Amino acid sequence: MTMVLTVKETIVVKRQILKWAEKQSEVICYLDSNYYQADQYSAYEALIAVGAEKELCLKRSGNAFQCLQAFAKENQEWLFGHLSYDLKNDVEALTSQNKDVLEFPELYFFVPSYLFLFNQDGTLEILSKQESPKKIWKAIKDFSSTDDNAENSMISIQQMFSKDAYMDTIHQIRQHIIDGDTYEMNFCQEFFAENVSINPVRLFDTMNQIAKAPFATYYQIKDQHLLCGSPERFLCKRGNQLISQPIKGTIKRGQSQEEDEVLKHQLRASIKDQAENVMIVDLVRNDLTKVCQTGTIQVAELFGIYGFERVYQMISTVVGELQEHKNWVDALEATFPMGSMTGAPKVISMELIEEYEKTKRGIYSGAVGYVTPNGDFDFNVVIRSLLYNRSKQYLSFQVGGAIVYDSEPEAEYEECLLKAKTMLEALGISTLDRTTSSVH
């Protein structure tokens, strides 16, 4: 079943389907481009996958990518799911010992029972093996949400690092750089709240209206919820072309068009941000050599400046042609975790991340996305996200940045708060206590 929708109708229908989906299943993957016009590689305006006909769920693994290869071979159809950051332990001789309260699976993929494809030409396709599209559409139109007025509980945010502890850690990481252990390391800190009751769909809707991110995601696996406002693509495949778009370099938006232009120029001219960006571009190019045809890897764009609702980002684009005998699982395994969330060199940076961070990353700085029946795919980088474990009533978000030799601890801390702004605004929190911490 296919129908044509206007932009205004599409925005309403997306939200209506998500509210309906919440009552149908505890497995949902909603991917929203939010009409972001600057993304030339996006194939859909939005996709909403509901219910799991088949699933691959690995809570802890040592052979995740082998299992995913088998699942992909058995199910050459639409697939949705995620890769946890801690799959690093499958691709390298690494471990994860830090605390994990959220408890997302390390890897989860599913074949959806219902699939809604919002095409870029304004058409909506409804696919299902269980019921007729007309019956599904009627159920959605007739659906009336009963908990629209459900309020989120009062939320008190705590920090794993005090500001002083965070800044001291930056000094320690810089010493590793001075000693030559690493050139660049992505360091993140967690903000969290306990005994929290929220309406995840409603909170995501609020957050999505604030951020309007091109890789926005509402993702639910039973009690685990991801509310994501990511601006970053990890990796996508179109035909035999692979595209990676690492982000390194962030600056706030201005209060006027004139101030915007000044800030854009400031970011574009920043030697520090260029250095961060080019190191990750080189890392991505190196990762892609494992699965791309020799001589096909190119930097399609270096230091592109892209505007979002709250910030400007420096984004580079690296492309390559996938080798004929490689598939989408090979491509993900070769490039995961993404360099923008690790550092360079990659392995030592991940060892230092484990040493200095206090929280297991889990799905944060992992990837969520879809795979088509012909093996094309698109996966985001899970950043700018709220994470929620409903049974434990634990709400969390992490923010961080690339630490290099030129990093100033105060500036890095302020950048973290800038990246946290969307999540805090969605939660109705205007300021954070920057001096206290609570580690438990």
C-alpha positions in Angstrom: 0.0 0.0 0.0 1.4 3.4 -1.0 0.0 6.8 -0.3 1.1 10.4 -1.0 1.6 12.8 1.9 2.5 16.5 2.1 5.3 17.5 4.4 2.9 18.7 7.1 0.9 15.4 6.8 4.1 13.4 7.0 5.2 15.0 10.3 1.8 14.3 11.8 1.7 10.7 10.5 5.2 9.9 11.8 4.2 10.8 15.3 0.9 9.0 15.1 2.5 5.8 13.9 5.1 6.0 16.7 2.4 6.3 19.3 0.5 3.4 17.8 3.7 1.3 17.6 4.3 1.8 21.3 1.1 0.0 22.1 1.7 -2.8 19.5 5.2 -4.0 20.5 8.2 -3.6 22.8 10.5 -3.7 19.9 10.6 -0.5 17.8 13.2 1.2 15.6 12.2 4.7 14.3 14.7 6.5 12.2 14.0 10.1 11.2 15.9 12.4 8.8 13.8 15.4 9.8 14.0 16.8 6.2 17.6 17.6 6.6 18.4 18.8 3.1 22.2 18.9 3.4 22.5 15.0 3.5 22.9 13.9 -0.1 23.3 10.2 0.9 20.0 9.6 2.8 17.7 7.2 1.0 14.5 7.8 3.1 12.9 10.6 5.0 12.0 8.1 7.8 11.6 4.4 8.5 9.6 2.9 11.3 10.0 -0.8 12.1 7.7 -2.4 14.6 7.7 -5.8 16.2 10.2 -8.6 15.8 9.3 -11.6 13.6 12.9 -12.9 14.0 15.6 -11.6 16.2 19.3 -11.9 17.1 20.0 -10.8 20.6 23.5 -11.1 22.1 23.8 -9.8 25.6 27.4 -10.7 25.9 29.4 -12.1 23.1 32.8 -13.1 21.8 31.6 -14.0 18.3 29.0 -11.3 17.5 30.0 -10.6 13.9 30.0 -14.4 13.0 26.5 -14.6 14.5 25.4 -11.6 12.6 26.8 -13.1 9.3 24.7 -16.2 9.9 21.6 -14.2 10.7 22.1 -12.0 7.7 22.5 -15.0 5.4 19.3 -16.6 6.8 17.3 -13.3 6.6 18.0 -11.5 3.4 15.2 -9.0 4.0 14.7 -5.7 5.9 16.7 -5.7 9.1 17.0 -3.1 11.9 19.2 -3.1 15.0 22.2 -1.9 16.8 25.9 -2.5 17.5 27.1 -1.7 21.0 30.4 0.1 21.5 31.6 -2.8 23.5 31.8 -5.0 20.4 35.3 -3.5 20.3 36.2 -6.5 22.4 35.2 -8.8 19.5 37.4 -7.0 17.0 40.4 -6.3 19.2 42.0 -7.9 22.3 40.1 -5.5 24.7 37.8 -5.8 27.7 35.0 -3.7 29.3 35.0 -3.7 33.1 33.2 -0.4 33.9 29.7 -0.3 35.4 26.6 -0.8 33.2 23.2 0.0 34.6 21.4 0.4 31.3 22.1 -3.2 30.1 21.4 -2.9 26.4 22.4 -6.1 24.5 25.8 -5.9 22.9 24.2 -6.6 19.5 20.5 -6.8 18.5 19.0 -7.1 15.0 15.4 -8.0 14.1 13.1 -8.6 11.1 10.2 -6.3 11.6 6.5 -7.4 11.7 5.4 -4.0 10.3 7.5 -1.5 8.3 6.6 2.0 7.3 8.8 3.6 4.6 8.6 7.3 4.2 10.2 7.9 0.8 11.8 11.2 -0.2 9.2 11.8 -2.9 6.4 12.1 -0.2 5.0 8.6 -0.5 4.4 6.3 2.4 4.7 2.5 1.9 3.3 0.1 4.5 4.8 -3.4 4.5 3.6 -6.4 6.6 3.3 -10.2 6.2 0.9 -10.4 9.1 -1.9 -8.0 8.1 -3.1 -6.1 5.1 -1.7 -2.5 4.8 -5.2 -1.2 4.6 -6.1 -2.8 7.9 -3.0 -1.5 9.5 -3.6 2.0 8.2 -7.2 2.0 9.5 -6.0 0.9 12.9 -3.5 3.8 13.0 -6.1 6.3 12.0 -8.5 5.0 14.6 -5.9 4.8 17.3 -6.2 7.3 20.2 -3.4 7.6 22.6 -4.6 7.5 26.2 -1.4 8.8 27.9 -0.6 12.0 26.0 -0.9 13.9 29.3 1.4 11.5 31.2 4.0 13.7 32.9 7.7 12.8 33.4 8.8 12.7 37.0 11.0 15.4 38.5 14.5 14.7 37.4 17.7 15.5 39.4 20.8 15.0 37.3 24.0 13.8 38.9 27.5 13.6 37.4 30.1 10.9 37.3 32.8 13.5 37.3 32.9 16.8 39.1 34.2 19.6 36.9 37.5 19.5 38.8 37.8 15.7 38.4 37.0 16.0 34.7 39.6 18.7 34.1 42.2 16.7 36.0 41.5 13.8 33.8 42.0 15.9 30.7 45.5 16.8 32.1 46.3 13.1 32.5 45.1 12.3 29.0 47.2 15.2 27.6 50.2 13.6 29.4 49.6 10.4 27.4 49.7 12.5 24.3 52.9 14.2 25.3 54.4 10.8 26.1 53.4 9.6 22.6 50.9 6.9 23.7 48.2 8.5 21.5 47.6 11.5 19.3 43.9 12.0 20.0 41.4 10.3 22.4 37.7 10.6 22.6 36.8 11.0 26.3 33.2 11.0 27.6 31.5 11.6 30.9 28.1 10.4 32.1 25.2 12.4 33.6 22.5 10.3 35.2 19.3 10.3 37.2 17.9 7.5 39.4 14.4 6.5 40.4 13.0 8.2 37.3 9.7 7.5 35.6 9.3 9.0 32.1 7.1 8.6 29.0 9.8 7.7 26.5 7.8 8.4 23.3 6.7 11.8 24.6 10.2 12.7 25.7 11.6 11.7 22.3 9.0 13.8 20.6 10.0 16.8 22.6 13.7 16.2 22.0 13.2 15.6 18.3 11.3 18.9 17.9 14.3 20.7 19.5 17.1 19.0 17.7 15.6 18.1 14.3 18.6 15.9 13.8 19.2 14.0 10.5 19.9 10.7 12.4 17.2 11.0 15.1 16.2 7.6 16.5 13.6 6.2 18.9 14.7 2.7 19.6 13.2 0.3 22.1 14.1 -3.3 23.1 11.6 -4.1 25.9 12.8 -2.1 29.0 15.7 -0.4 27.2 15.0 2.9 25.4 17.2 5.0 23.2 16.1 8.6 22.5 18.7 9.8 20.0 19.3 13.2 18.3 22.4 12.3 16.5 23.8 14.5 13.7 26.4 11.9 12.6 26.5 9.1 10.1 28.8 6.2 10.9 28.6 4.3 7.7 26.2 3.7 4.8 26.2 1.6 1.6 24.7 2.6 -1.7 25.2 0.0 -4.3 28.9 -0.9 -3.9 29.9 2.5 -2.5 30.6 2.9 1.2 30.3 6.4 2.8 31.6 7.4 6.2 31.1 10.9 7.6 33.0 11.5 10.8 32.4 14.6 12.9 35.1 16.4 14.7 34.7 20.1 15.5 31.8 21.7 17.2 30.7 25.3 17.8 27.5 26.9 19.0 25.0 28.6 16.7 24.8 32.4 16.8 21.9 34.7 17.7 21.8 36.2 14.3 22.8 35.4 10.7 25.8 37.7 11.0 27.0 35.9 14.2 26.3 32.6 12.5 28.7 33.5 9.7 31.4 34.6 12.1 31.1 31.3 14.1 31.1 29.2 11.0 34.3 30.9 9.8 35.8 30.5 13.2 35.1 26.7 13.2 36.3 26.3 9.6 39.6 28.1 10.4 40.3 26.4 13.7 43.6 24.6 13.5 42.8 22.4 16.5 39.5 21.2 15.0 41.1 20.6 11.6 43.8 18.5 13.3 41.2 16.5 15.2 39.2 16.0 12.0 42.0 15.0 9.7 43.4 12.4 12.2 40.0 10.7 12.2 39.7 10.9 8.4 43.0 9.1 8.2 41.8 6.5 10.6 38.6 6.0 8.6 40.6 5.6 5.4 42.7 3.0 7.1 39.7 1.0 8.3 38.1 1.1 4.9 41.2 -0.4 3.2 40.2 -3.7 4.9 37.0 -4.0 2.8 37.4 -1.6 -0.1 38.9 -2.1 -3.6 42.4 -0.8 -3.9 42.7 2.7 -5.1 39.0 3.6 -4.6 39.1 5.3 -1.2 38.8 9.0 -1.5 38.1 12.0 0.7 35.0 13.4 -1.0 34.8 16.4 1.3 37.3 17.6 4.0 36.3 20.0 6.8 32.7 20.6 5.6 30.8 22.9 7.9 27.2 21.8 8.5 24.5 23.7 10.4 22.1 22.1 12.9 19.5 23.6 15.3 22.0 24.3 18.2 25.5 23.9 16.7 27.7 23.9 13.7 29.8 20.7 13.0 32.9 20.0 11.0 32.1 16.9 8.9 34.4 15.1 6.4 33.2 12.5 3.9 35.2 9.4 3.0 34.1 7.1 0.3 35.3 3.8 -1.2 34.1 0.9 -3.4 33.3 -2.4 -1.5 35.2 -5.4 -2.6 33.0 -7.9 -4.5 33.3 -10.8 -2.1 32.5 -8.6 1.0 29.1 -7.9 2.4 27.5 -5.4 4.7 28.5 -7.3 7.9 32.1 -7.3 6.7 32.0 -3.5 6.2 30.6 -2.9 9.7 33.1 -5.2 11.4 36.1 -3.6 9.6 35.2 -0.1 10.6 33.7 -0.6 14.1 33.8 1.2 16.5 33.9 4.4 14.6 37.1 6.5 14.8 35.3 9.7 15.8 34.3 8.0 19.1 37.7 6.3 19.8 40.7 8.3 18.7 44.0 7.6 17.0 45.7 5.2 17.2 42.5 3.3 17.7 43.4 0.4 20.0 45.5 2.3 22.5 42.8 5.0 22.6 40.2 2.4 23.4 42.4 1.1 26.2 42.7 4.6 27.6 39.0 5.2 27.3 38.4 2.1 29.5 41.0 3.3 32.0 39.7 6.9 32.4 36.0 6.7 31.9 33.8 5.4 34.8 30.8 4.1 32.8 30.6 1.3 30.3 29.5 3.0 27.0 27.2 0.2 25.8 24.9 1.5 23.0 26.2 5.0 23.5 28.8 5.6 20.8 27.6 2.5 19.1 25.4 2.5 16.0 21.7 2.0 15.1 20.4 1.6 11.6 18.8 -0.5 8.9 19.7 -2.9 6.2 17.7 -3.4 3.0 17.0 -6.7 1.3 19.7 -6.0 -1.3 22.3 -5.2 1.4 22.3 -1.5 1.3 22.4 0.1 4.8 22.7 3.2 6.9 23.9 3.4 10.5 24.3 6.5 12.7 26.6 7.2 15.6 24.7 7.1 18.9 25.5 10.5 20.4 23.3 13.4 21.8 21.1 10.7 23.3 19.0 9.9 26.4 19.2 6.3 27.5 16.6 4.8 29.8 16.2 1.5 31.6 12.5 1.4 32.5 12.7 -1.5 35.0 15.6 0.1 36.9 14.2 3.6 36.4 17.7 4.8 35.4 18.1 7.7 32.9 21.5 8.5 31.5 23.3 10.5 28.8 27.0 10.8 28.0 28.8 13.6 26.2 32.4 14.0 25.3 34.9 15.2 22.8 38.3 14.6 21.2 41.3 15.4 23.4 44.4 16.4 21.6 47.7 18.1 22.7 46.1 21.6 22.2 43.0 20.8 24.3 42.2 23.2 27.1 40.3 21.5 29.9 37.9 24.4 30.6 37.0 24.6 26.9 36.5 20.8 26.7 34.2 20.9 29.6 32.1 23.7 28.1 31.9 21.8 24.8 30.4 18.9 26.8 27.7 21.1 28.3 27.0 22.5 24.8 26.5 19.0 23.5 24.2 18.2 26.5 22.0 21.2 25.8 19.3 19.4 23.7 18.9 16.6 26.3 18.7 19.0 29.2 16.2 21.2 27.4 14.0 18.2 26.6 14.1 17.3 30.3 13.2 20.8 31.4 16.6 21.4 33.0 18.2 24.8 32.5 21.4 24.5 34.4 23.6 21.9 36.0 25.6 22.0 39.2 29.1 22.0 37.7 31.0 21.3 40.9 29.5 18.2 42.4 29.7 14.6 41.4 28.2 11.3 42.6 29.8 8.0 41.9 28.1 4.8 43.1 
